[in-house]
């Protein structure tokens, strides 16, 4: 969140993706450039594959908050 005041250190502030299109572009770039797949679990339509992804992510990274 920016206060509207600009300064020489502004380029060092974290920048957040502002919309879904930017987030999608970041996920696509991660896949194409580094072979990293970033999936929104709601985007996985096949129930069996979705559960397999959830199981593997939980194994690797632990239980999701609020799950």
C-alpha positions as CSV (number, residue, x, y, z in Angstrom):
1,X,0.0,0.0,0.0
2,X,1.5,3.3,-1.1
3,X,0.7,6.6,0.6
4,X,0.9,8.6,-2.6
5,X,4.2,10.1,-1.6
6,X,7.0,9.4,-4.1
7,X,10.7,9.1,-3.3
8,X,14.0,7.6,-4.4
9,X,13.4,4.5,-2.3
10,X,10.0,3.7,-3.9
11,X,11.6,1.2,-6.3
12,X,12.6,-0.9,-3.2
13,X,9.0,-1.2,-1.9
14,X,7.4,-4.6,-2.6
15,X,5.0,-4.5,-5.5
16,X,1.9,-6.7,-5.4
17,X,0.1,-8.1,-8.4
18,X,-3.0,-6.0,-8.7
19,X,-5.3,-8.3,-10.7
20,X,-5.9,-11.9,-11.8
21,X,-4.4,-11.3,-15.3
22,X,-1.1,-10.3,-13.7
23,X,-1.1,-13.3,-11.4
24,X,-1.9,-15.6,-14.3
25,X,1.0,-14.1,-16.3
26,X,3.3,-14.7,-13.4
27,X,2.2,-18.4,-13.1
28,X,2.6,-18.9,-16.9
29,X,6.1,-17.3,-16.8
30,X,7.2,-19.6,-13.8
31,X,6.1,-22.6,-15.8
32,X,7.6,-21.6,-19.1
33,X,10.9,-20.3,-17.7
34,X,11.6,-22.6,-14.7
35,X,9.3,-25.6,-15.0
36,X,7.4,-24.5,-11.9
37,X,3.7,-25.2,-11.9
38,X,1.6,-22.9,-9.8
39,X,-2.0,-24.1,-9.6
40,X,-5.0,-22.5,-8.0
41,X,-6.8,-25.6,-6.5
42,X,-10.1,-24.2,-7.7
43,X,-8.8,-24.3,-11.3
44,X,-8.3,-28.0,-11.2
45,X,-11.6,-29.3,-12.5
46,X,-11.0,-33.1,-12.3
47,X,-11.9,-34.1,-8.7
48,X,-9.4,-37.0,-8.6
49,X,-6.5,-34.9,-9.9
50,X,-7.5,-32.0,-7.5
51,X,-7.4,-34.3,-4.5
52,X,-4.0,-35.7,-5.7
53,X,-2.7,-32.2,-5.9
54,X,-4.0,-31.3,-2.5
55,X,-2.5,-34.4,-1.0
56,X,0.9,-33.8,-2.5
57,X,1.0,-30.1,-1.5
58,X,0.0,-31.0,2.0
59,X,2.7,-33.6,2.2
60,X,5.3,-31.1,0.9
61,X,4.2,-27.9,2.6
62,X,1.9,-28.8,5.4
63,X,-1.8,-28.2,6.1
64,X,-3.3,-25.1,4.6
65,X,-4.5,-22.4,7.0
66,X,-8.3,-22.4,7.3
67,X,-8.6,-25.8,5.6
